Amino acid sequence: MPSSAIFHDLYIPSGNGHTQVDLIATTDAGIFVFEVKDYSGWIFGNGDHTKWTQILARGQVKHQFYNPIKQNEGHIAALRHTTKQLQDIPIYSVVVFYGNCRLKDINNIPNNCRVIYPESVARYMKYAMQ
């Protein structure tokens, strides 16, 4: 799965200043935009909701965080806005959770997005590039 280029920690102009993208990989099949999350505990989320939930200490501690799918949608919108050449190029949204976390109830994921663990990234990219 050769990439033409990989960009890490990229800042892209957006409507409210800049948006920071964790990783972008360009390939012959399109552009993969990665949002990478390092969490522990259980992760619950819905693609339509603004907030997701992290549960720690066997349910005793709960934290909410911004929906990483929506976060990556913002990154992709900013990227597409940078140049007209990107309007017709496929862009794949990939949210990667690593660390000691378990994705428990993740639903309503848009078709153009994947929410996965690091060990699934290469397999997904290979599939998308077919």
Backbone as XML, in Angstrom:
<?xml version="1.0"?>
<chain id="A" units="angstrom">
  <residue number="1" name="MET">
    <atom name="N" x="0.837" y="-1.159" z="0.000"/>
    <atom name="CA" x="0.000" y="0.000" z="0.000"/>
    <atom name="C" x="0.891" y="1.234" z="0.000"/>
  </residue>
  <residue number="2" name="PRO">
    <atom name="N" x="1.473" y="1.584" z="-1.127"/>
    <atom name="CA" x="2.374" y="2.728" z="-1.185"/>
    <atom name="C" x="1.624" y="4.048" z="-1.065"/>
  </residue>
  <residue number="3" name="SER">
    <atom name="N" x="2.218" y="4.960" z="-0.319"/>
    <atom name="CA" x="1.688" y="6.312" z="-0.203"/>
    <atom name="C" x="2.606" y="7.253" z="-0.946"/>
  </residue>
  <residue number="4" name="SER">
    <atom name="N" x="2.019" y="8.241" z="-1.581"/>
    <atom name="CA" x="2.833" y="9.241" z="-2.247"/>
    <atom name="C" x="3.449" y="10.179" z="-1.229"/>
  </residue>
  <residue number="5" name="ALA">
    <atom name="N" x="2.708" y="10.480" z="-0.177"/>
    <atom name="CA" x="3.212" y="11.375" z="0.860"/>
    <atom name="C" x="2.421" y="11.168" z="2.144"/>
  </residue>
  <residue number="6" name="ILE">
    <atom name="N" x="3.086" y="11.411" z="3.259"/>
    <atom name="CA" x="2.445" y="11.363" z="4.565"/>
    <atom name="C" x="2.760" y="12.674" z="5.265"/>
  </residue>
  <residue number="7" name="PHE">
    <atom name="N" x="1.716" y="13.315" z="5.802"/>
    <atom name="CA" x="1.867" y="14.573" z="6.515"/>
    <atom name="C" x="1.367" y="14.371" z="7.938"/>
  </residue>
  <residue number="8" name="HIS">
    <atom name="N" x="2.186" y="14.751" z="8.902"/>
    <atom name="CA" x="1.853" y="14.570" z="10.307"/>
    <atom name="C" x="1.722" y="15.935" z="10.973"/>
  </residue>
  <residue number="9" name="ASP">
    <atom name="N" x="0.703" y="16.092" z="11.830"/>
    <atom name="CA" x="0.512" y="17.317" z="12.596"/>
    <atom name="C" x="0.448" y="18.537" z="11.671"/>
  </residue>
  <residue number="10" name="LEU">
    <atom name="N" x="-0.480" y="18.475" z="10.752"/>
    <atom name="CA" x="-0.627" y="19.487" z="9.703"/>
    <atom name="C" x="-1.648" y="20.538" z="10.128"/>
  </residue>
  <residue number="11" name="TYR">
    <atom name="N" x="-1.311" y="21.811" z="9.940"/>
    <atom name="CA" x="-2.229" y="22.912" z="10.243"/>
    <atom name="C" x="-2.790" y="23.453" z="8.938"/>
  </residue>
  <residue number="12" name="ILE">
    <atom name="N" x="-4.129" y="23.501" z="8.853"/>
    <atom name="CA" x="-4.819" y="23.927" z="7.640"/>
    <atom name="C" x="-5.686" y="25.135" z="7.987"/>
  </residue>
  <residue number="13" name="PRO">
    <atom name="N" x="-5.661" y="26.181" z="7.153"/>
    <atom name="CA" x="-6.530" y="27.329" z="7.421"/>
    <atom name="C" x="-7.997" y="26.897" z="7.427"/>
  </residue>
  <residue number="14" name="SER">
    <atom name="N" x="-8.746" y="27.456" z="8.385"/>
    <atom name="CA" x="-10.180" y="27.175" z="8.447"/>
    <atom name="C" x="-10.892" y="28.473" z="8.803"/>
  </residue>
  <residue number="15" name="GLY">
    <atom name="N" x="-12.196" y="28.435" z="8.844"/>
    <atom name="CA" x="-12.991" y="29.621" z="9.112"/>
    <atom name="C" x="-12.653" y="30.309" z="10.422"/>
  </residue>
  <residue number="16" name="ASN">
    <atom name="N" x="-12.198" y="29.552" z="11.401"/>
    <atom name="CA" x="-11.878" y="30.131" z="12.707"/>
    <atom name="C" x="-10.381" y="30.060" z="13.014"/>
  </residue>
  <residue number="17" name="GLY">
    <atom name="N" x="-9.564" y="30.327" z="12.038"/>
    <atom name="CA" x="-8.112" y="30.304" z="12.217"/>
    <atom name="C" x="-7.483" y="29.137" z="11.482"/>
  </residue>
  <residue number="18" name="HIS">
    <atom name="N" x="-7.121" y="28.120" z="12.235"/>
    <atom name="CA" x="-6.519" y="26.914" z="11.667"/>
    <atom name="C" x="-7.106" y="25.690" z="12.354"/>
  </residue>
  <residue number="19" name="THR">
    <atom name="N" x="-7.056" y="24.572" z="11.661"/>
    <atom name="CA" x="-7.430" y="23.300" z="12.255"/>
    <atom name="C" x="-6.214" y="22.383" z="12.163"/>
  </residue>
  <residue number="20" name="GLN">
    <atom name="N" x="-5.991" y="21.589" z="13.191"/>
    <atom name="CA" x="-4.826" y="20.716" z="13.249"/>
    <atom name="C" x="-5.250" y="19.292" z="12.899"/>
  </residue>
  <residue number="21" name="VAL">
    <atom name="N" x="-4.599" y="18.714" z="11.900"/>
    <atom name="CA" x="-4.890" y="17.351" z="11.447"/>
    <atom name="C" x="-3.757" y="16.447" z="11.925"/>
  </residue>
  <residue number="22" name="ASP">
    <atom name="N" x="-4.120" y="15.338" z="12.548"/>
    <atom name="CA" x="-3.108" y="14.431" z="13.078"/>
    <atom name="C" x="-2.250" y="13.819" z="11.981"/>
  </residue>
  <residue number="23" name="LEU">
    <atom name="N" x="-2.903" y="13.283" z="10.939"/>
    <atom name="CA" x="-2.148" y="12.595" z="9.891"/>
    <atom name="C" x="-2.940" y="12.587" z="8.596"/>
  </residue>
  <residue number="24" name="ILE">
    <atom name="N" x="-2.246" y="12.827" z="7.496"/>
    <atom name="CA" x="-2.828" y="12.713" z="6.161"/>
    <atom name="C" x="-1.903" y="11.844" z="5.326"/>
  </residue>
  <residue number="25" name="ALA">
    <atom name="N" x="-2.480" y="10.861" z="4.647"/>
    <atom name="CA" x="-1.718" y="10.018" z="3.723"/>
    <atom name="C" x="-2.343" y="10.151" z="2.337"/>
  </residue>
  <residue number="26" name="THR">
    <atom name="N" x="-1.520" y="10.514" z="1.365"/>
    <atom name="CA" x="-2.018" y="10.590" z="-0.009"/>
    <atom name="C" x="-1.641" y="9.309" z="-0.722"/>
  </residue>
  <residue number="27" name="THR">
    <atom name="N" x="-2.599" y="8.773" z="-1.493"/>
    <atom name="CA" x="-2.377" y="7.539" z="-2.236"/>
    <atom name="C" x="-2.974" y="7.699" z="-3.624"/>
  </residue>
  <residue number="28" name="ASP">
    <atom name="N" x="-2.762" y="6.718" z="-4.464"/>
    <atom name="CA" x="-3.370" y="6.730" z="-5.795"/>
    <atom name="C" x="-4.897" y="6.655" z="-5.713"/>
  </residue>
  <residue number="29" name="ALA">
    <atom name="N" x="-5.422" y="6.109" z="-4.607"/>
    <atom name="CA" x="-6.869" y="5.954" z="-4.445"/>
    <atom name="C" x="-7.530" y="7.193" z="-3.850"/>
  </residue>
  <residue number="30" name="GLY">
    <atom name="N" x="-6.746" y="8.104" z="-3.305"/>
    <atom name="CA" x="-7.301" y="9.298" z="-2.687"/>
    <atom name="C" x="-6.496" y="9.705" z="-1.476"/>
  </residue>
  <residue number="31" name="ILE">
    <atom name="N" x="-7.119" y="10.502" z="-0.640"/>
    <atom name="CA" x="-6.467" y="11.039" z="0.547"/>
    <atom name="C" x="-7.128" y="10.447" z="1.784"/>
  </residue>
  <residue number="32" name="PHE">
    <atom name="N" x="-6.315" y="9.962" z="2.703"/>
    <atom name="CA" x="-6.793" y="9.435" z="3.980"/>
    <atom name="C" x="-6.481" y="10.468" z="5.054"/>
  </residue>
  <residue number="33" name="VAL">
    <atom name="N" x="-7.516" y="10.917" z="5.752"/>
    <atom name="CA" x="-7.358" y="11.907" z="6.818"/>
    <atom name="C" x="-7.630" y="11.186" z="8.136"/>
  </residue>
  <residue number="34" name="PHE">
    <atom name="N" x="-6.619" y="11.185" z="9.005"/>
    <atom name="CA" x="-6.693" y="10.446" z="10.264"/>
    <atom name="C" x="-6.859" y="11.377" z="11.452"/>
  </residue>
  <residue number="35" name="GLU">
    <atom name="N" x="-7.807" y="11.048" z="12.302"/>
    <atom name="CA" x="-7.930" y="11.654" z="13.621"/>
    <atom name="C" x="-7.552" y="10.553" z="14.603"/>
  </residue>
  <residue number="36" name="VAL">
    <atom name="N" x="-6.525" y="10.783" z="15.404"/>
    <atom name="CA" x="-5.981" y="9.757" z="16.284"/>
    <atom name="C" x="-6.294" y="10.123" z="17.738"/>
  </residue>
  <residue number="37" name="LYS">
    <atom name="N" x="-6.867" y="9.166" z="18.457"/>
    <atom name="CA" x="-7.269" y="9.381" z="19.845"/>
    <atom name="C" x="-6.579" y="8.370" z="20.752"/>
  </residue>
  <residue number="38" name="ASP">
    <atom name="N" x="-5.977" y="8.854" z="21.825"/>
    <atom name="CA" x="-5.341" y="8.012" z="22.834"/>
    <atom name="C" x="-6.214" y="8.035" z="24.078"/>
  </residue>
  <residue number="39" name="TYR">
    <atom name="N" x="-6.985" y="6.982" z="24.295"/>
    <atom name="CA" x="-7.917" y="6.904" z="25.409"/>
    <atom name="C" x="-7.785" y="5.564" z="26.106"/>
  </residue>
  <residue number="40" name="SER">
    <atom name="N" x="-8.242" y="5.550" z="27.352"/>
    <atom name="CA" x="-8.402" y="4.291" z="28.077"/>
    <atom name="C" x="-9.876" y="4.182" z="28.462"/>
  </residue>
  <residue number="41" name="GLY">
    <atom name="N" x="-10.251" y="3.040" z="28.956"/>
    <atom name="CA" x="-11.639" y="2.833" z="29.371"/>
    <atom name="C" x="-12.540" y="2.446" z="28.220"/>
  </residue>
  <residue number="42" name="TRP">
    <atom name="N" x="-13.816" y="2.591" z="28.464"/>
    <atom name="CA" x="-14.825" y="2.269" z="27.449"/>
    <atom name="C" x="-15.221" y="3.539" z="26.725"/>
  </residue>
  <residue number="43" name="ILE">
    <atom name="N" x="-15.425" y="3.429" z="25.416"/>
    <atom name="CA" x="-15.813" y="4.561" z="24.584"/>
    <atom name="C" x="-17.192" y="4.275" z="23.990"/>
  </residue>
  <residue number="44" name="PHE">
    <atom name="N" x="-18.097" y="5.228" z="24.166"/>
    <atom name="CA" x="-19.442" y="5.143" z="23.618"/>
    <atom name="C" x="-19.656" y="6.357" z="22.725"/>
  </residue>
  <residue number="45" name="GLY">
    <atom name="N" x="-20.235" y="6.151" z="21.537"/>
    <atom name="CA" x="-20.459" y="7.293" z="20.669"/>
    <atom name="C" x="-21.454" y="7.021" z="19.569"/>
  </residue>
  <residue number="46" name="ASN">
    <atom name="N" x="-22.009" y="8.103" z="19.073"/>
    <atom name="CA" x="-22.964" y="8.067" z="17.979"/>
    <atom name="C" x="-22.496" y="9.093" z="16.957"/>
  </residue>
  <residue number="47" name="GLY">
    <atom name="N" x="-22.424" y="8.687" z="15.701"/>
    <atom name="CA" x="-21.947" y="9.572" z="14.649"/>
    <atom name="C" x="-22.735" y="10.856" z="14.521"/>
  </residue>
  <residue number="48" name="ASP">
    <atom name="N" x="-23.991" y="10.857" z="14.963"/>
    <atom name="CA" x="-24.854" y="12.035" z="14.864"/>
    <atom name="C" x="-24.741" y="12.989" z="16.056"/>
  </residue>
  <residue number="49" name="HIS">
    <atom name="N" x="-24.177" y="12.529" z="17.153"/>
    <atom name="CA" x="-24.143" y="13.340" z="18.370"/>
    <atom name="C" x="-22.895" y="14.215" z="18.427"/>
  </residue>
  <residue number="50" name="THR">
    <atom name="N" x="-22.989" y="15.309" z="19.145"/>
    <atom name="CA" x="-21.860" y="16.236" z="19.281"/>
    <atom name="C" x="-20.807" y="15.703" z="20.234"/>
  </residue>
  <residue number="51" name="LYS">
    <atom name="N" x="-21.220" y="15.014" z="21.273"/>
    <atom name="CA" x="-20.293" y="14.511" z="22.295"/>
    <atom name="C" x="-20.305" y="12.989" z="22.359"/>
  </residue>
  <residue number="52" name="TRP">
    <atom name="N" x="-19.140" y="12.435" z="22.653"/>
    <atom name="CA" x="-18.994" y="11.017" z="22.946"/>
    <atom name="C" x="-18.614" y="10.891" z="24.418"/>
  </residue>
  <residue number="53" name="THR">
    <atom name="N" x="-18.661" y="9.657" z="24.934"/>
    <atom name="CA" x="-18.405" y="9.441" z="26.356"/>
    <atom name="C" x="-17.307" y="8.409" z="26.558"/>
  </residue>
  <residue number="54" name="GLN">
    <atom name="N" x="-16.407" y="8.740" z="27.475"/>
    <atom name="CA" x="-15.376" y="7.825" z="27.954"/>
    <atom name="C" x="-15.765" y="7.437" z="29.375"/>
  </residue>
  <residue number="55" name="ILE">
    <atom name="N" x="-15.769" y="6.137" z="29.668"/>
    <atom name="CA" x="-16.109" y="5.659" z="31.008"/>
    <atom name="C" x="-14.899" y="4.934" z="31.585"/>
  </residue>
  <residue number="56" name="LEU">
    <atom name="N" x="-14.525" y="5.366" z="32.786"/>
    <atom name="CA" x="-13.370" y="4.801" z="33.490"/>
    <atom name="C" x="-13.805" y="4.244" z="34.841"/>
  </residue>
  <residue number="57" name="ALA">
    <atom name="N" x="-12.916" y="3.542" z="35.482"/>
    <atom name="CA" x="-13.117" y="3.036" z="36.850"/>
    <atom name="C" x="-14.426" y="2.283" z="36.986"/>
  </residue>
  <residue number="58" name="ARG">
    <atom name="N" x="-14.657" y="1.388" z="36.049"/>
    <atom name="CA" x="-15.853" y="0.532" z="36.065"/>
    <atom name="C" x="-17.140" y="1.328" z="36.217"/>
  </residue>
  <residue number="59" name="GLY">
    <atom name="N" x="-17.211" y="2.425" z="35.464"/>
    <atom name="CA" x="-18.422" y="3.220" z="35.442"/>
    <atom name="C" x="-18.484" y="4.341" z="36.458"/>
  </residue>
  <residue number="60" name="GLN">
    <atom name="N" x="-17.471" y="4.457" z="37.296"/>
    <atom name="CA" x="-17.483" y="5.485" z="38.340"/>
    <atom name="C" x="-17.106" y="6.877" z="37.815"/>
  </residue>
  <residue number="61" name="VAL">
    <atom name="N" x="-16.342" y="6.914" z="36.716"/>
    <atom name="CA" x="-15.867" y="8.192" z="36.167"/>
    <atom name="C" x="-16.274" y="8.270" z="34.702"/>
  </residue>
  <residue number="62" name="LYS">
    <atom name="N" x="-16.916" y="9.385" z="34.346"/>
    <atom name="CA" x="-17.334" y="9.597" z="32.958"/>
    <atom name="C" x="-16.817" y="10.943" z="32.478"/>
  </residue>
  <residue number="63" name="HIS">
    <atom name="N" x="-16.286" y="10.939" z="31.245"/>
    <atom name="CA" x="-15.825" y="12.169" z="30.605"/>
    <atom name="C" x="-16.463" y="12.253" z="29.229"/>
  </residue>
  <residue number="64" name="GLN">
    <atom name="N" x="-16.824" y="13.452" z="28.825"/>
    <atom name="CA" x="-17.315" y="13.638" z="27.466"/>
    <atom name="C" x="-16.245" y="14.336" z="26.642"/>
  </residue>
  <residue number="65" name="PHE">
    <atom name="N" x="-16.233" y="14.039" z="25.352"/>
    <atom name="CA" x="-15.294" y="14.683" z="24.440"/>
    <atom name="C" x="-15.983" y="14.890" z="23.102"/>
  </residue>
  <residue number="66" name="TYR">
    <atom name="N" x="-15.462" y="15.828" z="22.331"/>
    <atom name="CA" x="-16.067" y="16.169" z="21.050"/>
    <atom name="C" x="-16.022" y="14.972" z="20.108"/>
  </residue>
  <residue number="67" name="ASN">
    <atom name="N" x="-17.100" y="14.737" z="19.411"/>
    <atom name="CA" x="-17.231" y="13.633" z="18.462"/>
    <atom name="C" x="-16.071" y="13.673" z="17.460"/>
  </residue>
  <residue number="68" name="PRO">
    <atom name="N" x="-15.205" y="12.665" z="17.459"/>
    <atom name="CA" x="-14.052" y="12.687" z="16.549"/>
    <atom name="C" x="-14.442" y="12.569" z="15.072"/>
  </residue>
  <residue number="69" name="ILE">
    <atom name="N" x="-15.621" y="12.023" z="14.787"/>
    <atom name="CA" x="-16.086" y="11.975" z="13.399"/>
    <atom name="C" x="-16.368" y="13.393" z="12.923"/>
  </residue>
  <residue number="70" name="LYS">
    <atom name="N" x="-17.070" y="14.169" z="13.743"/>
    <atom name="CA" x="-17.360" y="15.560" z="13.396"/>
    <atom name="C" x="-16.069" y="16.382" z="13.343"/>
  </residue>
  <residue number="71" name="GLN">
    <atom name="N" x="-15.152" y="16.081" z="14.243"/>
    <atom name="CA" x="-13.861" y="16.766" z="14.239"/>
    <atom name="C" x="-13.134" y="16.530" z="12.913"/>
  </residue>
  <residue number="72" name="ASN">
    <atom name="N" x="-13.133" y="15.287" z="12.462"/>
    <atom name="CA" x="-12.447" y="14.964" z="11.210"/>
    <atom name="C" x="-13.211" y="15.523" z="10.003"/>
  </residue>
  <residue number="73" name="GLU">
    <atom name="N" x="-14.539" y="15.587" z="10.091"/>
    <atom name="CA" x="-15.314" y="16.222" z="9.016"/>
    <atom name="C" x="-14.891" y="17.677" z="8.848"/>
  </residue>
  <residue number="74" name="GLY">
    <atom name="N" x="-14.620" y="18.358" z="9.963"/>
    <atom name="CA" x="-14.125" y="19.728" z="9.898"/>
    <atom name="C" x="-12.764" y="19.819" z="9.253"/>
  </residue>
  <residue number="75" name="HIS">
    <atom name="N" x="-11.900" y="18.855" z="9.559"/>
    <atom name="CA" x="-10.576" y="18.818" z="8.932"/>
    <atom name="C" x="-10.696" y="18.639" z="7.418"/>
  </residue>
  <residue number="76" name="ILE">
    <atom name="N" x="-11.569" y="17.723" z="7.017"/>
    <atom name="CA" x="-11.747" y="17.437" z="5.590"/>
    <atom name="C" x="-12.345" y="18.637" z="4.870"/>
  </residue>
  <residue number="77" name="ALA">
    <atom name="N" x="-13.316" y="19.303" z="5.487"/>
    <atom name="CA" x="-13.908" y="20.503" z="4.878"/>
    <atom name="C" x="-12.855" y="21.583" z="4.687"/>
  </residue>
  <residue number="78" name="ALA">
    <atom name="N" x="-12.004" y="21.789" z="5.691"/>
    <atom name="CA" x="-10.932" y="22.785" z="5.578"/>
    <atom name="C" x="-9.948" y="22.394" z="4.486"/>
  </residue>
  <residue number="79" name="LEU">
    <atom name="N" x="-9.620" y="21.107" z="4.411"/>
    <atom name="CA" x="-8.698" y="20.631" z="3.376"/>
    <atom name="C" x="-9.281" y="20.852" z="1.988"/>
  </residue>
  <residue number="80" name="ARG">
    <atom name="N" x="-10.531" y="20.495" z="1.793"/>
    <atom name="CA" x="-11.183" y="20.693" z="0.488"/>
    <atom name="C" x="-11.266" y="22.178" z="0.120"/>
  </residue>
  <residue number="81" name="HIS">
    <atom name="N" x="-11.394" y="23.028" z="1.126"/>
    <atom name="CA" x="-11.526" y="24.464" z="0.884"/>
    <atom name="C" x="-10.195" y="25.102" z="0.437"/>
  </residue>
  <residue number="82" name="THR">
    <atom name="N" x="-9.083" y="24.416" z="0.675"/>
    <atom name="CA" x="-7.779" y="25.001" z="0.358"/>
    <atom name="C" x="-7.526" y="25.134" z="-1.132"/>
  </residue>
  <residue number="83" name="THR">
    <atom name="N" x="-8.079" y="24.235" z="-1.943"/>
    <atom name="CA" x="-7.821" y="24.280" z="-3.377"/>
    <atom name="C" x="-8.917" y="23.546" z="-4.147"/>
  </residue>
  <residue number="84" name="LYS">
    <atom name="N" x="-9.224" y="24.036" z="-5.326"/>
    <atom name="CA" x="-10.265" y="23.413" z="-6.154"/>
    <atom name="C" x="-9.856" y="22.022" z="-6.630"/>
  </residue>
  <residue number="85" name="GLN">
    <atom name="N" x="-8.567" y="21.731" z="-6.712"/>
    <atom name="CA" x="-8.114" y="20.421" z="-7.185"/>
    <atom name="C" x="-8.563" y="19.287" z="-6.266"/>
  </residue>
  <residue number="86" name="LEU">
    <atom name="N" x="-8.878" y="19.598" z="-5.027"/>
    <atom name="CA" x="-9.291" y="18.555" z="-4.083"/>
    <atom name="C" x="-10.777" y="18.246" z="-4.137"/>
  </residue>
  <residue number="87" name="GLN">
    <atom name="N" x="-11.534" y="18.993" z="-4.904"/>
    <atom name="CA" x="-12.983" y="18.808" z="-4.943"/>
    <atom name="C" x="-13.385" y="17.437" z="-5.482"/>
  </residue>
  <residue number="88" name="ASP">
    <atom name="N" x="-12.635" y="16.901" z="-6.432"/>
    <atom name="CA" x="-13.015" y="15.636" z="-7.071"/>
    <atom name="C" x="-12.174" y="14.443" z="-6.612"/>
  </residue>
  <residue number="89" name="ILE">
    <atom name="N" x="-11.312" y="14.656" z="-5.648"/>
    <atom name="CA" x="-10.465" y="13.567" z="-5.151"/>
    <atom name="C" x="-11.161" y="12.901" z="-3.970"/>
  </residue>
  <residue number="90" name="PRO">
    <atom name="N" x="-11.238" y="11.567" z="-3.966"/>
    <atom name="CA" x="-11.839" y="10.886" z="-2.813"/>
    <atom name="C" x="-11.035" y="11.158" z="-1.538"/>
  </residue>
  <residue number="91" name="ILE">
    <atom name="N" x="-11.745" y="11.477" z="-0.473"/>
    <atom name="CA" x="-11.109" y="11.676" z="0.826"/>
    <atom name="C" x="-11.789" y="10.742" z="1.817"/>
  </residue>
  <residue number="92" name="TYR">
    <atom name="N" x="-10.974" y="9.954" z="2.503"/>
    <atom name="CA" x="-11.453" y="8.959" z="3.449"/>
    <atom name="C" x="-11.189" y="9.445" z="4.873"/>
  </residue>
  <residue number="93" name="SER">
    <atom name="N" x="-12.211" y="9.420" z="5.707"/>
    <atom name="CA" x="-12.086" y="9.817" z="7.106"/>
    <atom name="C" x="-11.830" y="8.579" z="7.947"/>
  </residue>
  <residue number="94" name="VAL">
    <atom name="N" x="-10.746" y="8.615" z="8.721"/>
    <atom name="CA" x="-10.382" y="7.470" z="9.556"/>
    <atom name="C" x="-10.116" y="7.967" z="10.979"/>
  </residue>
  <residue number="95" name="VAL">
    <atom name="N" x="-10.900" y="7.478" z="11.929"/>
    <atom name="CA" x="-10.709" y="7.796" z="13.335"/>
    <atom name="C" x="-10.084" y="6.567" z="13.981"/>
  </residue>
  <residue number="96" name="VAL">
    <atom name="N" x="-8.897" y="6.755" z="14.554"/>
    <atom name="CA" x="-8.150" y="5.635" z="15.127"/>
    <atom name="C" x="-8.061" y="5.819" z="16.643"/>
  </residue>
  <residue number="97" name="PHE">
    <atom name="N" x="-8.562" y="4.838" z="17.383"/>
    <atom name="CA" x="-8.452" y="4.827" z="18.839"/>
    <atom name="C" x="-7.361" y="3.849" z="19.233"/>
  </residue>
  <residue number="98" name="TYR">
    <atom name="N" x="-6.392" y="4.336" z="19.996"/>
    <atom name="CA" x="-5.376" y="3.436" z="20.529"/>
    <atom name="C" x="-5.272" y="3.682" z="22.027"/>
  </residue>
  <residue number="99" name="GLY">
    <atom name="N" x="-4.384" y="2.989" z="22.661"/>
    <atom name="CA" x="-4.319" y="3.045" z="24.112"/>
    <atom name="C" x="-5.129" y="1.891" z="24.669"/>
  </residue>
  <residue number="100" name="ASN">
    <atom name="N" x="-5.379" y="1.933" z="25.933"/>
    <atom name="CA" x="-6.092" y="0.851" z="26.606"/>
    <atom name="C" x="-7.592" y="1.156" z="26.632"/>
  </residue>
  <residue number="101" name="CYS">
    <atom name="N" x="-8.189" y="1.242" z="25.447"/>
    <atom name="CA" x="-9.626" y="1.548" z="25.379"/>
    <atom name="C" x="-10.356" y="0.448" z="24.626"/>
  </residue>
  <residue number="102" name="ARG">
    <atom name="N" x="-11.652" y="0.428" z="24.846"/>
    <atom name="CA" x="-12.518" y="-0.525" z="24.166"/>
    <atom name="C" x="-13.697" y="0.253" z="23.590"/>
  </residue>
  <residue number="103" name="LEU">
    <atom name="N" x="-13.883" y="0.154" z="22.281"/>
    <atom name="CA" x="-15.038" y="0.776" z="21.632"/>
    <atom name="C" x="-16.243" y="-0.097" z="21.923"/>
  </residue>
  <residue number="104" name="LYS">
    <atom name="N" x="-17.161" y="0.407" z="22.747"/>
    <atom name="CA" x="-18.263" y="-0.417" z="23.242"/>
    <atom name="C" x="-19.548" y="-0.276" z="22.417"/>
  </residue>
  <residue number="105" name="ASP">
    <atom name="N" x="-19.992" y="0.911" z="22.201"/>
    <atom name="CA" x="-21.262" y="1.113" z="21.505"/>
    <atom name="C" x="-21.092" y="2.310" z="20.583"/>
  </residue>
  <residue number="106" name="ILE">
    <atom name="N" x="-20.513" y="2.063" z="19.431"/>
    <atom name="CA" x="-20.268" y="3.100" z="18.432"/>
    <atom name="C" x="-21.246" y="2.830" z="17.293"/>
  </residue>
  <residue number="107" name="ASN">
    <atom name="N" x="-22.127" y="3.801" z="17.003"/>
    <atom name="CA" x="-23.126" y="3.567" z="15.971"/>
    <atom name="C" x="-23.370" y="4.812" z="15.139"/>
  </residue>
  <residue number="108" name="ASN">
    <atom name="N" x="-24.148" y="4.633" z="14.079"/>
    <atom name="CA" x="-24.460" y="5.698" z="13.117"/>
    <atom name="C" x="-23.203" y="6.333" z="12.529"/>
  </residue>
  <residue number="109" name="ILE">
    <atom name="N" x="-22.278" y="5.492" z="12.129"/>
    <atom name="CA" x="-21.037" y="5.957" z="11.510"/>
    <atom name="C" x="-21.326" y="6.215" z="10.028"/>
  </residue>
  <residue number="110" name="PRO">
    <atom name="N" x="-20.976" y="7.402" z="9.523"/>
    <atom name="CA" x="-21.217" y="7.681" z="8.103"/>
    <atom name="C" x="-20.462" y="6.695" z="7.202"/>
  </residue>
  <residue number="111" name="ASN">
    <atom name="N" x="-20.986" y="6.472" z="6.019"/>
    <atom name="CA" x="-20.364" y="5.537" z="5.076"/>
    <atom name="C" x="-18.944" y="5.927" z="4.695"/>
  </residue>
  <residue number="112" name="ASN">
    <atom name="N" x="-18.652" y="7.222" z="4.706"/>
    <atom name="CA" x="-17.333" y="7.685" z="4.277"/>
    <atom name="C" x="-16.333" y="7.736" z="5.430"/>
  </residue>
  <residue number="113" name="CYS">
    <atom name="N" x="-16.639" y="7.065" z="6.536"/>
    <atom name="CA" x="-15.784" y="7.128" z="7.728"/>
    <atom name="C" x="-15.590" y="5.742" z="8.319"/>
  </residue>
  <residue number="114" name="ARG">
    <atom name="N" x="-14.441" y="5.545" z="8.948"/>
    <atom name="CA" x="-14.184" y="4.327" z="9.714"/>
    <atom name="C" x="-13.695" y="4.728" z="11.090"/>
  </residue>
  <residue number="115" name="VAL">
    <atom name="N" x="-14.175" y="4.026" z="12.116"/>
    <atom name="CA" x="-13.700" y="4.175" z="13.485"/>
    <atom name="C" x="-13.072" y="2.844" z="13.839"/>
  </residue>
  <residue number="116" name="ILE">
    <atom name="N" x="-11.750" y="2.832" z="14.016"/>
    <atom name="CA" x="-11.019" y="1.570" z="14.108"/>
    <atom name="C" x="-9.868" y="1.653" z="15.114"/>
  </residue>
  <residue number="117" name="TYR">
    <atom name="N" x="-9.283" y="0.496" z="15.376"/>
    <atom name="CA" x="-8.062" y="0.385" z="16.171"/>
    <atom name="C" x="-6.862" y="0.414" z="15.224"/>
  </residue>
  <residue number="118" name="PRO">
    <atom name="N" x="-5.664" y="0.709" z="15.741"/>
    <atom name="CA" x="-4.483" y="0.808" z="14.878"/>
    <atom name="C" x="-4.212" y="-0.446" z="14.039"/>
  </residue>
  <residue number="119" name="GLU">
    <atom name="N" x="-4.480" y="-1.615" z="14.601"/>
    <atom name="CA" x="-4.174" y="-2.847" z="13.863"/>
    <atom name="C" x="-5.060" y="-3.040" z="12.638"/>
  </residue>
  <residue number="120" name="SER">
    <atom name="N" x="-6.120" y="-2.259" z="12.503"/>
    <atom name="CA" x="-7.015" y="-2.367" z="11.346"/>
    <atom name="C" x="-6.739" y="-1.338" z="10.253"/>
  </residue>
  <residue number="121" name="VAL">
    <atom name="N" x="-5.825" y="-0.406" z="10.494"/>
    <atom name="CA" x="-5.586" y="0.681" z="9.545"/>
    <atom name="C" x="-5.101" y="0.164" z="8.190"/>
  </residue>
  <residue number="122" name="ALA">
    <atom name="N" x="-4.077" y="-0.667" z="8.177"/>
    <atom name="CA" x="-3.523" y="-1.157" z="6.907"/>
    <atom name="C" x="-4.566" y="-1.948" z="6.120"/>
  </residue>
  <residue number="123" name="ARG">
    <atom name="N" x="-5.326" y="-2.785" z="6.802"/>
    <atom name="CA" x="-6.354" y="-3.580" z="6.131"/>
    <atom name="C" x="-7.428" y="-2.665" z="5.526"/>
  </residue>
  <residue number="124" name="TYR">
    <atom name="N" x="-7.860" y="-1.643" z="6.267"/>
    <atom name="CA" x="-8.865" y="-0.723" z="5.738"/>
    <atom name="C" x="-8.328" y="0.049" z="4.532"/>
  </residue>
  <residue number="125" name="MET">
    <atom name="N" x="-7.112" y="0.539" z="4.622"/>
    <atom name="CA" x="-6.546" y="1.294" z="3.503"/>
    <atom name="C" x="-6.430" y="0.408" z="2.261"/>
  </residue>
  <residue number="126" name="LYS">
    <atom name="N" x="-5.995" y="-0.822" z="2.459"/>
    <atom name="CA" x="-5.887" y="-1.754" z="1.332"/>
    <atom name="C" x="-7.258" y="-1.991" z="0.700"/>
  </residue>
  <residue number="127" name="TYR">
    <atom name="N" x="-8.274" y="-2.174" z="1.526"/>
    <atom name="CA" x="-9.640" y="-2.367" z="1.049"/>
    <atom name="C" x="-10.125" y="-1.130" z="0.279"/>
  </residue>
  <residue number="128" name="ALA">
    <atom name="N" x="-9.915" y="0.042" z="0.835"/>
    <atom name="CA" x="-10.386" y="1.282" z="0.200"/>
    <atom name="C" x="-9.673" y="1.563" z="-1.112"/>
  </residue>
  <residue number="129" name="MET">
    <atom name="N" x="-8.466" y="1.077" z="-1.247"/>
    <atom name="CA" x="-7.672" y="1.353" z="-2.450"/>
    <atom name="C" x="-7.955" y="0.368" z="-3.582"/>
  </residue>
  <residue number="130" name="GLN">
    <atom name="N" x="-8.805" y="-0.617" z="-3.357"/>
    <atom name="CA" x="-9.108" y="-1.593" z="-4.412"/>
    <atom name="C" x="-10.019" y="-1.007" z="-5.452"/>
  </residue>
</chain>
